[in-house]
Amino acid sequence: MGLEDVRRRLPIVDSLPEPGTRTVPASALTSAPTPSWAIWELTLACDQKCRHCGPRAGRARPRELTTEECFQIIRELKALGVGEVVLIGGESYLRNDFILIIRAIREAGMACVLTTGGYNLSRARVEAMAEAGVMSVTLSIDGLERTHDELRGMPNSWRRAFQALEELRAVGLPVACNTQINSRTLGELEPLLERLAPAGIHSWQLQLTVAHGNATDHPDLVLQPYRMIELFDSLDRIMTRCKQLGVRIFPANSLGYFGPLEGRLREHVGGFWRGCVAGVTTIGIESHGAIKSCPSLGGPANVGGSWREHGLAKLWTESYGMTYVRRRTLDDLWGYCRGCYYAKTCMAGCTAATESLLGRPGNNPFCHHRALELAREGLRERIEHVAGPDAGASRGFDMGRYRLIREHIDPAARAEHGPVQIDEARTSRVEEPFGAGRPRA
């Protein structure tokens, strides 16, 4: 029995929320947007041991997609209208067929770029990538040498990343960099830029370390919300320096929102934050064929379903996990974000950053505007780690438990009055994957 025969036997599951749970725009139910980007975890195998790794990469997943299955996914991505495929991992170059996959993506008429830690990115691999048509490569470099090596869990990781950068430039490939912002790297962003710019990067993506996966084992890494003010003071200087050095800043979705630096921060990506794009312009693919709205989201609520069972088009248009962001309304926001002036546009920022922290999206303390507004009232917010993931779980993108505490900035007032407000972690919004039953609101 062929793959299409198996798919035709499967019933179409009604994945709408129970009546009355929320008001859903009709357009979200009758049409689907066209995805622009696919972010594809080609394998979970990895040659580093990053402390912040969401999927807990290391070994390949059981039953990872075969070469022929990858070719079929490429055809379906093209049919959906995807214009660019970003290969991630693990480390995609640890698959023996990754060059064939790059070539197939390019032959299908889509752009192909790759994000890598570069630990074993040899000249032979680089030359083969260039010949296959990869268009740009992003190196992950977090902080200065000692910090980077500690975060990546491998000796000489920093030096190898810069060596990979040299190899890529030597064959004429454009190179960018991405950097995790956390409690270890915050103070090293400015000196790191002075190393990256002479190495020839054209762009620098900055993103907050999210409280899931390996980061749940190192909760001290996650930046405290009240430090958003300190971070953006640093970003103000960094953006000025990037202009001088000819490096473009690309903020990841976790970094924002609507503070006084918003226009400068997002000048290369539309000028201001327009809301989470999970399942709107992006589609995530895991190496065993699980389809998600965003590669950084985890848990059953965020897995649209199995490509092997349903195919891309059906999951993209019908699965609750894929369409959640398209369906949600202001009634899905809570806490500070529900009453924020920018709520309708922002929709609480990055879904991955908040759901992993508080159990559900819709209330995002990692916000420059929010930190500034609270500071005007003499208040700040901090997160407190309550518990790690369930004992023995250690699953990719697993989440711990946190509480969000609002308190006085002044230490004397803090000691006298204690917390002003505490937001406890909430239950995740849904548990069943596509095909397992009706989702719960």
N, C-alpha and C positions, 0 to 999 in steps of 0.2 A: 504494500500500500504506500503510495507516494505521500509527500508532505502536504500537498494541497488536498488530497483525499482525507487525510486526518483532520485538517482544519475544517473542512466542510461538514464533518460529523459533529463538531462541537456546537452546542447551542449558543446563541447570543444572549448574554446575561444582562438583565435589566440592572444597570448600575447606578440609577438615580437614587438620591437620598430619599428617606421616607417623607411622604407628603407633610408639609407644614414645618419642616425643620429649618428651611431657609428659603429666601426668595432668590431664584436663579434666573439670570438674564436669559431670555429666549434664545439669543444668538449663541450662547454657550451650548445649547442643546441641539441646535439645528445645523451648526457648521463648525468646522475645525480650522484653526489657522494653519498656515504652511510652515513647517519647521525650517529654520535657516541653518542650524548647526546640529550635528550629531557628535556627542562626546562618547567615545568608544573605548571602554576598558578591554583591551585586546587580550590580556592575560592578567591574572592576579599574581603570577610569579614575579618576584622582585629580588634585586641584589642588594637592597638596603633595608634598614629596620627603623623606619622613621617613627618617632614618638608621637607624632600628630596624625598618623595615617588613618583616615576614616575607614577604608575597607579592610584594614589590618592585613595588608598585602604581605606576601612572602612565598607561599606555595600556590601553584596553579589550582584553580577550582576544579572539582570533579566535573567531568564531561564538558570541558570547554569546547567552544564551537570548532568544527572542522574547517579546513580551508574552503571546501565547497560550500558549507553553510555561510561562511563569511562572504563569499562571492554572491550568494543569494541575498544576504542582507544588504550588500552594496546596491544590488539592483532595486531592492525595495526602498532604500533611502533615496535613490535617484527618482523613483516614481513618486515618492512623497513630496519632492521638491527641495530636498536638502541641498544646500550649496557648498557646505564646508564640513569636513569630517576631521575631528581632533582625536588623535590616537593617544591614549593614556594607559596606565597600568595600575598596580604593578609596573613592569617595564615592558613595553610592547616589543622592544628589540630582542627579548628573550624567547619570542616565538620564532621558529625557524622559517615560517612563511610570511613574516611581517613585510618583507620587500614585495612579495607577490600581492599582498593586500594593498599596500601603497599604490602599486602600479594599477591594480584593478579600480581603485577609487579614482585615480586620475583619468584612466581610460573611460570611466563612466561620466566624465565631464565635471567632477566635483573637485574642489580644492582639498588638499590634504596637508595638515600640519601635525606636529608631534610634540608632546610634552614629556620631558624625561629628567631623571636625576643625573644621567650621564656617567654613571659609575664605571660602566664597561662599554662605553660608546667608542669603539675603536675606529681608526681611520678606514678600515675596510667596510665597516657598517655605514659610516658616514658617506663614503663614496657611492655605495650601493643605494642608499636613500636618495641621494642627489640624482642618480641616474634614473631611479624609479619615478621621480617627479615630486618628492615632498617639497613643499613651498616655503616652509619656515619651521624652525625648531625653537621651543622654549625650554630653557634650562631652569631647574628649580634650585635656587641658592638662597639659603636662609641664614642671614647674619654673617659675621666674620668667621674666620677659619675654625677657631675652637668651638664656638657656639654651633655652627653648622654641623661639624663632625659629631658633636654630642647629640644634636637633634636627629641626625640621620643614622646614628648608631653604627657607623662604619669608619675605620681609619682612613685618612687621606681623602675623604669624600669631597671636601671643598676643593682641593687641588685637582682632583679628577674632573670635577664639574667644569673648572676653568680650562683644563686641558681639552675637554670635549668641546667647549666653546671655541677654542683655537682651531680644532680640527674642522668644525663646521664652517667657520669663516674661511678656512684655507681652500675649501672646495666651492666657495661662493654662495653658501646658504645663509639667508638672513637669520639672525639669532635674537631672541628676546629672553627675558628672565622673569620668573615669578618668585615671590618671597612671602613666606608666612609671617604675619605680625602676631606676636605673642609676648608674654612677659619676659622672655629671654632675648627676643630680637628687637624690641621697640627702641632701645637705646643705640642700636647698631645700624639703623636704616640709613642715616646720613653718611657715615663712613663707608658703608657698603656701596652706596651709589658712586662714590669716588673710585671704587675698584671696578664696578660694572661698566661705567661709561667708557673708560679707556680700552676695555676689552671688546667694545664694538657692538653692544646691544642696541637695537633700535627702539625697544619698548620695555617697560617694566610694569608687570602686573603685581599689585599688592592685595593681599587677602588676609582676613582674620583667621586664626586657628579656631576651628569649630570643635565644640565639646562632644565629640563622638569618636567611636573606634578607639585607637590607641591613646588618644588624648584623654579618654575617660580614666585611664590608668595614671595620668599625669595632670590632674585638674589644676595644678598651680600654673600650667602653661597658659590657660585661657585668660585673656586680658580682662581686667576688671572694667565694668562699664564706665565708672567715673574717670578712667584714664583716657576716654575718648577725647577729652579736651587736650590733654598732653599730647596724644597721638596727632591730632589735627594741627596743633601748634608746630609739631615737627613736619607734618605734611606741607604746611604753608611754606616752610623753608625749602623742603625737598622739591616742590613744584617749581619754585623760582630757579633753583639750581638745575633742574632737568631742562628747563627752557634754555639755560646757558649752555648745557652740554649736548643739546639736541636729542634728548631721550624723551619719548612719549610716556606719560603715565596712563595706565589702564587699571582703574579700580575694579576689583572683583565685586560680585553682587553683595558680599558680606560687609562691604565698606561704605559707610554713608551716615546720615542722609539729610539733605536739605539744610545743612548748616551754612554759614556764610561763605564756605569754600566750595560749595557744591558745583557751581558753574565751572570753576577752574579744574576741579577734580575730574569732571566728566566731559570736558570739552571735546574729547575724541570719541565719546560714546553717547552723543545725543544731548549733552548739555545739562541734563538733570536725570535723577532716578525716576524710572517710569514703571516700577513694580517688578516683582519676581517674574522671570521668564520661563520657569520650569513648566514644561508642557505647552508653552505658548510659542516660543521660537526655538527651544532646545529639546532634544531627546537624548536620553542616556541609555547606553547599552552595556550590560555586564558580560563578562567573558563566557558565561554559560548560557547566554541568551535571554536573561531577564531584562525587561525593558522598563525604564524609569523616566520620569519627567525631568530629572536632574541627576547627574552622576554623584552629587554630594548628599543626596537624600537616601535614608535607609529605613529599614523596618517594613513590615507587610503593607502599611498604608501607602507607601510610596513606590511599590513595585506594581507596575501596570499589569504585568502578566508575563508569560513565557512566549518568546518569539516562536519557539518550536511548535507550540500549540495553536497560536492565534495569528501570527504574522504581524508586521508593523502597522499596516493601515488600520486594521480592526482595533488594535490596542490604542493607537493614537486618537482615534475618533470616539471610542466607546468606553474605555476603561476608566473607572473612577480615579485610580491612582494617577493616570495620565492627565485627566481633565480637571482635577481638583482646583488648581489655581485659576483656570478659566471660569469655574462655577462660583467661586467664593464671592462674598459681598462684605460690606462693612460690618454686618452682623457676625462675621467670623473673627473680627478683631476683639481684643479684650485688654483690660488694664490701661496703661497710659496711652497706648497706640489707638485705642478706640475713640478717644476724645481729642486726638491730635489734629491740628489745623490741616496737616498734609495727609491725613488718613486715606482719603479717597484715591489719591495718586500713589502714595507710598505703599499702602496695604501691608505695613509692618516690615518692610524690607525683606531681607533674605530668609526664605523659609527654612533652609538647612541650618542656619545659625540659631534660630529660635526654637524650632521643634526639638532639636537635640538638647537644648538647655532646659526647657520648661515643659517638655512632653507634648506640646502642640504649638503650632505657629500662631501668630496673631498679636504677639506682645514682645517687642524687640528693644532690649536695653542698650544694644550696641549701636547707638545713634548719636551723632554729634549734636544735632539740633536738640534732642531730648536732654543730653547732658548739660548743655548750655542753659536751657530753660529751667531745669531743676536747680542749677547752680545759682541762678538769679533769686531763687527762693531760699537759698542757703542749704540746699539738699543735694545729696548724691545717691547713686545706686551702686550696690556691689552684689556679687553672687557668692553664695556659700555652698560648698560641696556637701551634700547630705549622704550620698551612698553611690557606690559604683554600680556597674551592671549586675544583673543576676549572677550569682556565684556559678563559675564554670561556663558561663555563656561564651565570652570572647568571640562574638560574631562581628562581622563587618558592620560598621555604622551603629553598633550598639550604643546605648545611652545610659548615663548615670542619672542621678537625681540631684537637682539643685534647688535652692530657694533664692528668690530675688528680694533683697532687703533695701528699702529706702530709709535713709537716716540723715541726720544733720552733718554738714561738713565740719562745723566747729567741734573739736574733740570734747570740749567741756559740755556743750549742749548734747552731744552724742552720749556722753557718760551719764548725764542727768536724766535724759528723756528716753534713751534707748531707741529702738526702731520706730519709724513713723508708719511704715507699712511693710508687710511681708507677703509676697506672692509665692505660694507653694507650687511645686511641680504639679501639672495636671495630667489626666489620663490622655493617652494618644487618641486622635480623632477617629481612627478606624483600624481594624485589625486584619480583616480578610483581604487576600489578594484577589485579583480579577478571576472570576469563575468559581469562587468559593461560596458565594451567597451575597445577599444584599448588604451593602455597607451601612454602618451605623454612623449617624451624624455626630 
